[in-house]
Amino acid sequence: MYTLLVILGITILLFIWGKFPPDVVALMSMISLFLFGILDIEETLTGFSNTTVIMIAALFIIGEGLARTGWTAVSGRYFVQWAEKNVPRLLVIITTGSSLLSGFVSNTGTVAALLPVTVAAAWSAGSLPSKLLMPVAFGSNTGGLLTLTGTPPNIIVSNSLVENGFQGFSFFEFSLIGLPLLIISILYFRYIGYKLLPSHTTENRPVAIDEEMHKWIENYSIADSIYRLRIRSMSNLIGTQIKDWDFEGTYDVSLMRLKRRHPKPLRGIPEFVEMPGPETEMRYHDIITVKGDAAAIDRLMQTFQLGIIPLKPEMDTLKKEFINQEVGMAEMIITPKSILVGKTIGLGYYLNQMEVQLLAASRNNRPLKGRIKIEAGDAFIIRGQWKKIENLKSLYENVVISGSPEALSKNVDTLTFRSYIALGTLILMVLLLVLNILPGAIAALICAGIMMLTGCVPISKAYKGISWTSVVMIAAMIPMGLALQKTGLAQIAATSLVDTLGALSPVALLAGIFLLTTMFSQTINNSATAVLMAPIAIMASTTLGVSPEPFMIAVAVSASTAFLTPVGTTTNAMVMTAGGYQFMDYVKVGGPLLLLFFIATIFLVPWIWSF
């Protein structure tokens, strides 16, 4: 028992010190439990087979799918618009959103869905993720108190009442205490917590497409020589393929994009052909986006009976024209030994070897036009499928891709068919969890599989979307809760507190149960904490001859108040790395909120559920 106390104390001190990564500290703690004989090998490794850990990993993949299909960028944009870049207002919106969602979805599911949205919104609003992510985690914990299924401790305490011959809680009964606590949380973060939240700079800033487009328009004159032309009814392009006409050689014009606008669209014909190829057939009323100088465009229009559609050289217009979930843009630098050096090509030309288009070029910070003889150091803006652009990074001897195309693709705020598949998958997971059709881990795994099989998350990128630091830390800390129960240390502490405070008054016992439960919840999983404390609370109330309901509510509330450590609850661990938080950040921000929850519970619970 004393050995366990030493291991627990050293673990907490190492978390506070912050010298070692949290997952490494958790692993050292786990190994120590085995080396000192407190747990056997199966008990030591039980965290890595825990359903919660598996569910968390799957939820990260689901969150990655939402990010890659545009929902993260769209949600972040709306959050920023609603907040009008007022960070405190954005904080209220984020906290409220996470709280309400977690009333019906698991806390981990809520944070997994909102984590990338919050990071994007924080940077867009000119703030830092550390100013918003902790409120998301704490808000999800609080929102779980709104419904019976909002968080496992609610179900545990309700079932414990039924098993002991009492009436369980109704679905929305928890909201009688959950809603006041939610209001307290929102007001706290708006006026107090915001000032206490740290300002940690992290490396997870999303690449802002708007900023990149602005830079490209200014440095490359990217909008020059780009036109949209409509194929009229008398055009001899109708029914022909691009390979039938040597547009680049004969007319010095490059076709970049094609939009179908036939009055009677044919089934199976896509609305857009993002990268027209030699086999692409042109039809009446199609709109083709082309690049060439004014004289070449005029000659093309007269030869093929084409009409011109104005294309404003504005950032939003160009972004909608050239960037979406399928294709994107990036900056490419030519290396001295590149096979492209010395070749003469025209802007708009399609590089078959690399499967990208050349949109614009710059040399010595000066835009280039027309046909160009490539030199080392030349910079190009290229357009192609995101995965093709990402693949160019392997050609580092020939070209260098500036920035991260993969990160840029996640910031696209246009929605496609896959976007609605991702949204439908999220809704499916919510229904499976709310209706309790499948265990949470199985539901999350199924939905993560759908995300991968439908291409919302490329299978090769799925594991990269998981925050392994959070997953490993949670899995490695689960055995600590098991050790506290196995050694009887938790039971001894709980029994002593009941014997001491039970003789004073029901309110004193209520306060003691709250404090002991919240103390356990800082290091033990909230479900395990509720399982441990529920029978003790019922036994104490029976001994005193009072109703067990207020004590069980106190257990449920305090089991969800793991505000002081990053390991007390899954949601805290999930935001730790993304927010760059240290152990003491949780103490500094969570301490006052925990005190407010304690005061509110002691006053409100006896008034709502009488002894």
N, C-alpha and C positions, 0 to 999 in steps of 0.2 A: 504493500500500500504506500509506504513512504517512498519507495523507488519510483512509483507512478507519479507521486506528487513532484518529485525532483525532475522527472522527464517532462511533465506538463509545464512546470515552471521554466525550465530551460527553453522549451519550445516557444512559450509566450515571449520570453526575453529576446530570443532570436528573431521572432516576428517583429517585435518593437524596434530592435536594432537596425534591421533592414540591410545588413551587410550581405546576406546571402539571398538568392531568389526564394520566394515563398514556397515553390514546389520542392526545392532542395531541402528546406527546413522541414517540411511536412514528411518527406521521404526519410530523413534522418530520425525524426520522431517515431515513425512507423517501424523502422528497423530496430530502434532501441527497445521498443516494446517486445520484440521477439528475442533479441540478444539477452535481455534480462529475465526472460522466462515468464513474462506477464501474459503473453499471448502465444498460441502455437502457430504453426506456419499457415494453416487455413484461416485462422482468425486474423492473422497479420495481413494477409492479402485479400481479405473479404471485400475491401473497398473497391477493388478493381473488377469485381463481378457484381457490384451493387447496381440495381436497376436505375437509381437516380443518376449515377455517373454515366451510364450508357445513354440515358435519356438526354442528359446535358450535351453530350457529344453530338447526338442526332439533332438537337435543337440548334446547335451552331451551324450545321449544314443547312437547315431550313432557313435560318437567318441569312446565310450566304446566298441562298437562292433568291430571297426577297431583294437583296442588294444587287445581284447580277441582273435581275429582270426589271430594275428601275423603280421598285416601290420605295426603296430607301431614299433615293434622290428626290422622288416626288413628295414623299411624306416630309422629308427635311425641308423642302422648299415651301410647303404649305405651313409648316410650323414656324418658319422664319417670317413668312408673310403675315401670319396671324399675330406674331409677336412684334412685327415691324422692327426687327433687329434690337428690340429691347430685351436684354438678357434676363433680367428678373421676371419679366412677363413670360419669356420662353421657358424659364425654369418652372413656373406655375403650370404652363400647358403640358410640359413633359411629365411633371409629377402627377398631375391629375390624370393624364392619359394612361400612365403606367398603373396607377391605382385602380381605375375603373376596369381596365382590361384584365388585371390580375384577379378581379372578383369572379371571373368566369374561365380564365385560362390559368394554367399553373404559373407560379411566380417565375420559375426558370424560363418557361415559354415566353412570358411577357418580356423579360429582360433580353432574351435571345433575339426577339423580334425588334425591340426598340433600341438595342445597343448601337447597331450601325446607323440607325436614323438619328440618334442623339449625337453621335460623333460628328456626322455630317452637318447637322443643324448648329452645333456649337461653333464649328469653324466658320460656317456661312454667316453666323451672327457676329463674328469678330470676337468670339470668346474661346475658351478651352474646354475640352471634354471633361476635365476634372471639376469644372464648375456645374456640370449637369448629370454626370453618370451616377454619382452616389445618391442623389434624390430619386433617380429612376429605380435603383435597387431598394432603397428604403420605402419608396412609394409602392412598389410591387408587394413588399412584405405587409404594408398597412392595408392595401387593397384586398389582400387575401382574407381580411376579416369582414368583408362585406357579405359573403355568402357561406353557406355550409361547406361547399366544395372548393372554396377559394384557396384553401391551404390545408395540408394533411392534419395539423393539430386540431382544426375544427371538427373534422370527422372523428378523430380519435376520442376527443372529450365527449362528443355526442353519443358515440357508440358505447363508451364507458358508462354513461348514465343509463342507457337502455339495458346493458348487461347486468347492472346492479338494481334493476327494478324501477328506475325512474323514467320519466318521459324525456326523450331526446329533444334537441333544438330543431326548430323549423328552418327552412332554407335561408330565409332572409333575416332570421332573428339576430344573427351576429351583427347585422348592419346597425342595430341600435347602439352598439358601442363602436363598431367599425367606422361609421360615418362621422361621428364627432372626432375620432382619432385622425381620420383622413383630413378633416378641416384643420385640425391642429398642425398636421404635417405640412400642409400647403402654406399656412400662415407662417409657420416656423421657417421654412426654407425661403419664403419671400422676404421676410424682414430680419431674420437672425442668421439662419443657416447659410445664406448666400455669402455673408461676410466672413463666415468661418471656413467655407470650402476653399481648399488650396488651389493655387494656380500652377499646376505642373505642366510643363511642356512635354509633349509626347511626339512620337514619330508616326502617328496614325492619321495625319491630316489628309483627307481625301483630295485628290487632284481636282481642282475646280475647272470644269470645262469652259465656263464663261471667261475666266481669267486667261486660259490658254488661247481661246479664240480671239480675245482682245489683243493678246501679244502677237499672234500670227497675222491678224489683219494689219497691225501697225508695222511689223518687221518684214513681212513678206508681200504685202499688197495682195493678199490672197484672193480678194474679190475681183481683181482686175481680169478682164477677158473671160468672165464666166457669164453665160447666157442660158435662158430657157426658151426653147423653141417648140411650137405646136405643129404636129403633122396634119396638114389640111386634107380635105377630101380629094383634091386633085393631085396630091403629091405622088410621085412615082416611087417613093420609099415604101408605100403601103404594100404589105405582103412580102417584102424582101427581108433578107438577113443582113446584119452588119458586115459580114464578110464579103457581101456582094459589092460593096463600095469601099474604096481605099480612102477613107475619110482623112486619115493622117497624112498619107503620102500625096494625094491629089488636092485635097482641100485645106490641108494644114489645120485641121480641126479634130479634137478628141471628144468622143462621147463618154460621158462620165456616169450618167444616171438616166433611167427611163421610168416614167410614170404612166400607167395605163389609165386612160380616161375615155374609153370607147362608150358611146351612149348605151350600148347593150353589151355589158361586160360578159365575157365567156367564162363558164365555170372552169375552175382549175387554173385560170390565168392569174398570177399574182399581181397585186396593185402596183408594186414597185419592182424594178429590176435594178438592184443597187449597184451591181458591177456588170454592165452589159458585156457579153462575150460575142465571139464571131457568129455563134448560132442563134443569137437573140433576134427574133422576128419583130419588125416594126409594124404597127397597126394604125389605122385612122384615129385621130384625136390624141395619140400618144404625145406626152410632153417629154422632150429629151433635154437634159442639161449638158451643155457643151462648153469647151474651152478653146479659145482662139482669138486672134486680134479682130478688130471691127471689120476690116476689109474682107477677111476670110469668112466671117459670119455673114456679111451681106451677100457674098457670092454663093454661099451655101443656101441661104434663104431663097434667092432668086432661082437657083438651079432646081431645087426640090419643092418649091411652093410651100414654104414654111412661114408660120406666123411667130412673132416674138412676144414673149410674156415678160414683163418687167421683173427683174430680180434685184431687190434692194440690197446694197452691200452692207447690211447691218449684221451684227453679231447673232441675234436670235434667228434671223432668216437663214443665214449660212449654216448655223448649227442644225436647224431642222432639215436643211437640204442635204447635208453631208454626214451627219452623225446620228446614229440610232443604236439599238441593241445589237444589230447585226454587223454593221460596219462602223469604222471610226477613223480618226486621224491621229497622226503623231509626227514628231520632228525627227529627221534622219540626217546624220552627219557622215560624209564620205571619208574613209580612212586613206592614208597615203598609198597603201598597197592594194587598194580596192580594184576589183576587176572592172569597175565602172569608170575609172579614171581614163580620160581620153576619148570616151564615147560621146557622140553628139546626139542629143535627143530633144524632143519638144515637150514643153510643159503640158500636162494632160496625158502624156504617153503612159501606156500600161506596160510595166516591167513584168514580162512573163515569168522570168526566173524567180522573182520575189512575190509575184501575184499582188502587186500594189500599183496604184496610180500616182503619178507625180503631179501635185497640184500647183506648187509654187516653189521658187528657189531663191536663195540669197547667198551672196559672196561678199565677204568682208563687210557684213551688216548692210549690204545694199541689195534691194530686190532685183532679180534677173527676169528678163522677159524673152519670149520667142524660143528659138532653138538654142540649146546650150551645149558647149563642149565642157564636159564635167572635169573639174579639178579637185585635188585633195583639199578637204576642208569645206567644200561646198555644203550648204545646208538645204534640205528639202522638206517640204510638208507633203506627207504621203497619205493616201487614203486606201483602205482595204478592209477586209474582214479582221476583226479584233484578234482572232487567233493567228492569222497570217502575220499581222504586225508584231505580235508577241514572239512569233517564231523567228523573226529577223534578229532577235538578240543573240541567237546562236551563230550568226554570220558576223561576229565581231571583228574578223580580219578585213571585212569589206565595208561594213557600215556600223554605225553606233546609233542606237535608238535612245533618244533623250527622254528621261522621265520614265513613267510606268504606264504603258498602255492598259494593262490589266486594271490598275487603280482608276484610270480615267474612264474605262468602260463601266465601272460600278457607279459612276456619277452621272450617267446618262438619265435624264428625267423624261424620256419618252417611253411609252408602254407598247408592247407588242403582244402577240398571241401567247408567247411563253409567260409574259407577265401575269396574264389571267390564269394560266395553269398554276403558277406559283401562289397566287392569291387563293385559288380554289383549294390548293393543297393545305395552306394555312387554315382555311375555314374547315376543311375536313378534319384536321388535327384537333381544332377547337371542339367540334361536334363529338369526336371520339372521346375526348377528355370529359366534356360536360355531361354527356349521356352515359359515361362510364361503360362504353361498349367494349373497350380493350384496355389492358393495363397501359399506363402512361408511356413506359419505355417502348412497348411494342407499337403503340400509335405513332410515337415520334420516329421510330425506325422505319415504319412503313412510309410515312410522309417524306422522310429524308431520301428514301429509295425512289419515290416518285419524282422528287426534285432532280435526282441524278439521271434517271432513265429518260425523262422528258427533255433533258438538256438544259434545264434551268441552272443547274450547277454541273459543269463538266466533271466527269468522274475523276479525271486527273487532278482536278483542283479541289475536290471535296475535302480531303484531309487537311489541305492548307487553310481551309476556312475555319478549322476547329482551333480554339484557344487551348492548346495542350497544357499550358502552364496552369490554367484554372482547373482543367479536368484532372490532372495528376495531383494537384494540391488537395482537391476535394476527396479523391479516392484514398490518398495517403492519410488524411485526417480522420476518416470514418473509424478506423480501428481505435483511436483515442477514446471515442464515445463508448465503444464496446468495452474497453479496458476499465473505464470508470464504473460501468455497470457490473462487470465480471468480478472486480475486486471488492464490490460492496461499498466503495467509497461514496458513491452518489446516494445510496440508500441510507447510510449512516448520517450523512449531512442532512438529508431531508427529514428523517425521523427526529433528529435532535431539534430541528427548527420547529417542527409541529409540537413537540412536547413543551418547548419553551414558551411559544407565543399563543398556543391554544388556550392556555389558562388565563390569558389577559382579556381578550375580546375577539369576536369574529372579525372585526375590521383589522385588528393587529395580525391575526392569522392570515387574513387575505393579503395584507402587505407582505408578510413573510413568505407566503407561497409565491407571490409575484416576484420578489427579489431573488429567491432561490431558483425559480424557474428561469428567469432571465440570466442569472449567473451561469446556469448549465447551458443555456442556448447560445452563449458566446463561443463555446467550443464544441458542443454536441449538436448534431443534426436536430432540427426542431421537431421532427417526428419522434425521434428517440427521447427527446426531452419530454414531450407530451405523454408518451407511453409510460415514462418513469414517474411523472408527477400526478397523472390522473388518478390512479388508485390511492395515492397518499392523500390527495385532496378530498376524495370521497370518504375515506376512512376518518379523516379529521372532522369533516362536517357531521358524519354520523355520530361520532363520539360526543360532539358538542350539542347534538340534537337540533341542528339547523339545516336549511336547504343546501344541497351541494351545488346548485346552479351557479351562484356567484363565484364560487371557488373554481369551478370548471371553466367559466368564462375567463377568469384571471389567468388560468393555466394557458388557455388558447392565446390570449393576448400577449402574455409575457414570453411564450414560446416563439412568437414572431417579432421579438424586439432585439434581435441580434445585431445591434447597431455599433457595438464597440470593437468588433474584430472582423477581419476579412474572411475568417474561416468558419464563423458561426452559422452562416447560411450560404447556400449556393449562389444566390444573387449577388451577395457582397463579393464573393470570389470572382464571379464572371466579369465584374466591372473594374477589378483591381488593376489588371495589366493595362486595359484600354485607357483608364484614367490616370495611370502613373501614380496610384495612391501608395502611401506608406502605412504601416500599422497604426501609427499615432494619429493619422488623419481620421480614421474611423472613431477613435476615442474623442478627438476634438469636436467633430461634427455630430457624432451619434450620442455623446454623453448628455447634452442638454435636451435632445429629443427624447431620450429614454426617461429622463426625469419628468418631462411633461406627460409622457404616457403613463408613468407611475402615478402621478398626482390625479390625472383624469380618471384612471381606472379605479383608484381608491374612492373617489367621490361619486362616480357615475354608476359603477357596477352595483353597489348596495341599493342605490336608488331605483335602478331598473329591475334588478332581480333581488328581491328582498330576502333577508336571511330567514 
